[in-house]
Amino acid sequence: MASLPPSTPPTTTSVKLSPQPKPKAQDKAPSKAKPATKSTAKAPEPTNTSPPDYWPTVAPVSSRAPSDSLLQPVPLLPVFALVDVNNFYVSCERVFKPSLQNTPMVVLSNNDGCAVARSAEVKALGVKMGQPWFQMQKLAKEHGIVAYSSNYALYGDMSERVVNVLTDYTPDLEVYSIDESFLRIETTMHLWNGATPMGHHVKEQVMRHTGLPVCVGLGHSKTMAKLANHIAKKNPQFNGVCNLAHITQEQRDTWYQSVAVSEVWGVGRQISAQLHDIGIHTVYDLASAPIKKIRSQFGVVLERIVKELQGQSCLALEDLPPTKQQIMSSLSFGRPVTELSELKEAVAWHIHSASAKLRAQGSFAGAIYVFLQTNRYKPNQSQYHPCLATALLEPTQDTLQLTQQAIASLEKIFKPNYCYKKTGIVLLDLQNKAHQQTSFLDDGAAQQQSEKAMVLMDQINQKFGKNTLRSAATGIRPGWKTKSENKSPNYTTSWKELPEVK
Ligand SMILES: [Mg+2]
């Protein structure tokens, strides 16, 4: 991957009471003389006389400790960027099928049930997130909506490629979700002549290296960056990059007035309804609400959100995703299942995938929960939704031991003559190795052997595909598997499915 542009910016940390940058209506879009390739990249020289946005935005004098002297470096105000891929799943499909660029399209959930991603054209037709595909049939015929089954192997790999590009811009990065990452950039943004030009550079480089369109939101806090991203998406004049950290207070107020409070990150439907009741309708209303009142009525979480909207960073980047406290795997069947043998195969598949995740985070499971469900949406069929949680004698991360236990639980709860729609498992009571309690009769030899076998299995599956080596209990050709009738090939993760050029 490419390196940073080689320009040497002015030193920013030693400036004490430099004038605040004169805010501009909007940061100037970066000049066309932008680096053509990463290796020859050179940040453009500032051409105007007004201070560029790499000028330090220093903390106000009143907020500094009395011991601060003129010789001490002044802390820079944090600047966060939120990079979010537009219509992620749809965009991934379009990278390999450019002919779909302006075609209305949706990506469907497991079993081809509901829309989990919609292109802009489909959103404009009024299709809602989560709308079932069968309800869209008439609209689909009229407007030629194309539906794809979800292809998570492809999306996961494309997501990794985006993050790879982003690591060129700062070491402080938080992968927030499959299509969103937070970057902290106040110490590196000067290399691109400021936050806004850097945002445009990010946007171009992600497009260049992955073919995916992104929007970049910039602000002094994560909540502000998230809001800026929303504004960038809805207002084409930003050309995909909105910087709320570098505009005047009046301009910020105007933007805040234009966005509904429900769009603020962390403000759910319930809280926004309560806020409406006390006359808070827009982001501006919330950001200028009396902080004490917010705290007493809604608690510290909303108080923090208000501070973040005012430009005070309260939420830090999370470097590592928190260790999961439980790991779940479940899926609906492609057709009703009545046989115990098929249910056993499905449960073994769930253990196979959940236990690989368990080992990846270095945990051991102390208990397993197994459940079965008939179809709740078919009330004329007999209903049965049993579940069973069992504590293990010793915590384990061994696929075979977990499979054995899960199947034993399944046999206990299974009843014949029901049409089952779904089964799943949850690994519970997760603990790391240091806290693992073993039996005092155990000399550890069996566990060592099991660990070796699991390491080998994970290595083989990593190299040749995640289901190459698995327990025989998962079956050979599962007939119960989920429907995905129009799934695109795994273009980027399978040698057999590489895209072909005609
Ligand atoms: Mg997105």
Residues whose N, C-alpha, C, O or C-beta is under 5 A from the ligand:
A	BS01	MG	D84 V85 N86 N87 F88 D179
